[in-house]
């Protein structure tokens, strides 16, 4: 990243991807310029907030300002903050970022780098149209960096359309799981069967602590 190469980087969950791209993009920012120079796209509001917190932590002594622009918040506040200037990094979800660019509130003329976190999800059917619209408004010479725990071959192939001979740091499938973690899956025919199956698991297993991840509330 620091050598200004387009980058596709894959690593296991919990190994420091956020820290890696945060340090990389901050190295490329000119703190003396009040213009926005970097965008980080994330698929969820929670992840965007987390990334923004990390960037603010690392940039505490760099005089670099970062703002998180996500859905579910007042867009006027984002527009006013960006118009006032002094924000060099914007972290956000595709919908809000696309809206800010379309309204000419988030100016892209001076952008140096765009980072896609959870790139496999960002380039899947749910976000690919919004991401495509965002890229259509970015400078042609912008540096593009993709980070993800999983990087399916079809996603890597898709990057040929908007990346320039990227450096690829990929992990073999058998190395994706951290030591000490076992993974299982239950194949179901319909989504409606998921909750009942989860209840059955609880009835038949002793589970002291558990986190359940869902796509929607």
C-alpha positions as CSV (number, residue, x, y, z in Angstrom):
1,X,0.0,0.0,0.0
2,X,2.7,2.4,1.0
3,X,4.4,1.9,-2.4
4,X,1.1,3.0,-4.0
5,X,0.4,-0.4,-5.5
6,X,-3.1,-1.7,-5.9
7,X,-3.5,-4.5,-3.4
8,X,-5.6,-7.6,-2.8
9,X,-4.9,-8.9,0.7
10,X,-6.5,-11.8,2.5
11,X,-5.9,-12.9,6.1
12,X,-7.7,-14.8,8.8
13,X,-10.2,-13.0,11.0
14,X,-8.5,-11.4,14.0
15,X,-5.0,-11.0,12.5
16,X,-5.0,-7.3,12.0
17,X,-6.4,-6.4,8.6
18,X,-8.0,-3.2,9.9
19,X,-4.7,-2.0,11.5
20,X,-2.8,-2.9,8.3
21,X,-4.9,-0.8,5.9
22,X,-5.4,2.0,8.4
23,X,-1.6,2.4,8.8
24,X,-1.1,2.1,5.0
25,X,-3.6,4.7,4.0
26,X,-2.5,7.2,6.8
27,X,1.0,6.9,5.4
28,X,-0.3,8.2,2.1
29,X,-2.3,11.2,3.5
30,X,-1.1,14.7,3.3
31,X,-2.1,16.1,6.7
32,X,-1.5,19.7,5.6
33,X,-4.3,19.4,3.0
34,X,-7.9,19.8,4.3
35,X,-9.2,17.8,1.3
36,X,-10.6,14.3,1.4
37,X,-7.9,11.9,0.2
38,X,-9.1,8.5,1.2
39,X,-12.3,6.5,1.4
40,X,-12.9,3.2,3.3
41,X,-16.0,1.2,2.4
42,X,-17.5,-1.3,4.7
43,X,-20.7,-3.5,4.4
44,X,-22.2,-2.7,7.8
45,X,-22.6,0.4,10.0
46,X,-21.0,-1.4,13.0
47,X,-17.9,-2.3,11.0
48,X,-17.6,1.2,9.6
49,X,-17.7,2.7,13.1
50,X,-15.1,0.2,14.3
51,X,-12.7,1.1,11.4
52,X,-13.2,4.8,12.0
53,X,-12.3,4.4,15.6
54,X,-9.1,2.6,14.7
55,X,-8.1,5.3,12.2
56,X,-8.8,8.1,14.7
57,X,-6.7,6.2,17.2
58,X,-3.7,5.8,14.9
59,X,-4.0,9.4,13.5
60,X,-4.1,11.1,16.9
61,X,-0.8,12.8,16.4
62,X,-0.9,13.1,12.7
63,X,-3.5,16.0,12.5
64,X,-5.5,13.8,10.2
65,X,-9.3,13.8,10.6
66,X,-11.6,10.9,9.8
67,X,-15.4,10.9,9.7
68,X,-17.8,7.9,9.7
69,X,-20.7,8.4,7.2
70,X,-23.3,5.6,7.6
71,X,-27.0,5.0,7.1
72,X,-29.3,5.4,10.0
73,X,-27.8,8.8,10.9
74,X,-28.8,12.3,9.8
75,X,-27.3,12.9,6.3
76,X,-27.3,16.7,6.9
77,X,-24.7,16.3,9.6
78,X,-22.4,14.5,7.2
79,X,-23.0,17.0,4.5
80,X,-22.3,20.0,6.8
81,X,-19.1,18.3,8.2
82,X,-17.7,17.6,4.7
83,X,-18.6,21.1,3.4
84,X,-16.7,22.6,6.4
85,X,-13.5,20.8,5.2
86,X,-10.6,19.4,7.2
87,X,-11.7,15.8,6.8
88,X,-9.0,13.8,5.0
89,X,-10.5,10.3,5.5
90,X,-14.1,9.2,5.1
91,X,-15.2,5.8,6.3
92,X,-18.7,4.6,5.4
93,X,-21.3,2.2,4.0
94,X,-21.8,2.2,0.2
95,X,-25.3,3.7,0.3
96,X,-24.3,6.8,2.2
97,X,-21.0,7.3,0.4
98,X,-22.8,7.0,-3.0
99,X,-25.3,9.6,-1.9
100,X,-22.7,12.0,-0.7
101,X,-20.7,11.7,-3.9
102,X,-23.9,12.0,-6.1
103,X,-24.8,15.2,-4.2
104,X,-21.3,16.6,-4.8
105,X,-20.8,16.9,-1.1
106,X,-18.0,14.4,-1.0
107,X,-15.6,15.6,-3.6
108,X,-13.5,12.9,-5.3
109,X,-11.0,15.0,-7.3
110,X,-8.2,14.7,-4.7
111,X,-8.8,11.1,-3.6
112,X,-5.6,9.1,-3.5
113,X,-6.8,5.7,-2.3
114,X,-10.0,3.7,-1.8
115,X,-10.1,0.6,0.5
116,X,-12.8,-2.1,0.5
117,X,-13.0,-4.0,3.7
118,X,-14.8,-7.4,3.7
119,X,-14.3,-7.1,-0.1
120,X,-16.0,-10.5,-0.8
121,X,-19.3,-9.1,0.6
122,X,-18.8,-5.6,-0.9
123,X,-18.6,-7.1,-4.4
124,X,-21.5,-9.6,-3.9
125,X,-25.0,-9.0,-5.2
126,X,-26.1,-6.9,-2.3
127,X,-23.6,-4.0,-2.8
128,X,-22.0,-4.4,-6.2
129,X,-24.2,-1.9,-8.0
130,X,-23.6,0.8,-5.4
131,X,-19.9,0.1,-5.4
132,X,-19.8,0.3,-9.2
133,X,-21.5,3.7,-9.1
134,X,-19.0,4.9,-6.6
135,X,-16.1,3.8,-8.7
136,X,-17.5,5.5,-11.7
137,X,-17.0,8.8,-9.9
138,X,-13.5,8.2,-8.7
139,X,-10.3,9.4,-10.4
140,X,-9.0,6.9,-13.0
141,X,-5.6,6.7,-11.3
142,X,-6.8,6.1,-7.8
143,X,-5.2,3.3,-5.8
144,X,-7.5,0.5,-4.9
145,X,-7.0,-1.9,-2.0
146,X,-9.2,-4.9,-1.1
147,X,-9.1,-6.7,2.2
148,X,-11.1,-9.8,3.2
149,X,-10.9,-13.0,5.2
150,X,-12.3,-14.9,2.3
151,X,-11.5,-14.2,-1.4
152,X,-13.4,-16.4,-3.8
153,X,-11.9,-16.8,-7.3
154,X,-14.8,-15.0,-8.9
155,X,-14.2,-12.0,-6.8
156,X,-10.5,-11.9,-7.7
157,X,-11.5,-12.2,-11.4
158,X,-13.9,-9.3,-11.0
159,X,-11.2,-7.0,-9.8
160,X,-9.5,-6.9,-13.2
161,X,-12.2,-4.4,-14.2
162,X,-11.1,-1.7,-11.7
163,X,-7.6,-2.6,-10.5
164,X,-4.2,-2.1,-12.1
165,X,-1.9,-5.2,-11.8
166,X,-2.6,-5.6,-8.1
167,X,-0.3,-7.2,-5.6
168,X,-2.1,-10.4,-4.5
169,X,-1.6,-11.7,-1.0
170,X,-3.8,-14.7,-0.7
171,X,-4.2,-17.5,1.9
172,X,-4.7,-21.2,1.0
173,X,-8.2,-22.4,2.1
174,X,-6.8,-24.8,4.6
175,X,-5.0,-21.9,6.3
176,X,-8.1,-19.7,6.7
177,X,-9.1,-21.1,10.1
178,X,-7.1,-20.1,13.1
179,X,-5.7,-22.8,15.3
180,X,-8.1,-24.0,18.0
181,X,-11.2,-23.1,16.0
182,X,-13.5,-25.9,14.6
183,X,-16.1,-25.1,11.9
184,X,-19.3,-27.0,11.1
185,X,-22.3,-26.2,9.0
186,X,-25.8,-27.6,8.8
187,X,-27.4,-27.6,5.3
188,X,-31.1,-26.5,5.3
189,X,-33.6,-26.3,2.5
190,X,-35.3,-23.1,3.7
191,X,-34.4,-20.1,5.8
192,X,-37.5,-20.7,7.9
193,X,-35.8,-23.8,9.3
194,X,-32.9,-21.9,10.8
195,X,-34.4,-20.8,14.1
196,X,-35.8,-24.2,14.9
197,X,-32.5,-25.8,14.1
198,X,-30.7,-23.4,16.4
199,X,-33.2,-24.3,19.2
200,X,-32.4,-28.0,18.6
201,X,-28.7,-27.3,19.0
202,X,-29.3,-25.7,22.3
203,X,-31.3,-28.6,23.5
204,X,-28.7,-31.1,22.6
205,X,-25.5,-29.3,23.5
206,X,-24.0,-27.6,26.6
207,X,-23.2,-24.1,25.4
208,X,-21.9,-21.7,28.1
209,X,-21.3,-18.7,25.9
210,X,-22.4,-18.0,22.3
211,X,-22.6,-15.2,19.8
212,X,-25.2,-15.5,17.0
213,X,-24.5,-13.4,13.9
214,X,-27.4,-12.4,11.7
215,X,-27.7,-10.4,8.5
216,X,-30.7,-8.4,9.7
217,X,-32.2,-7.3,13.0
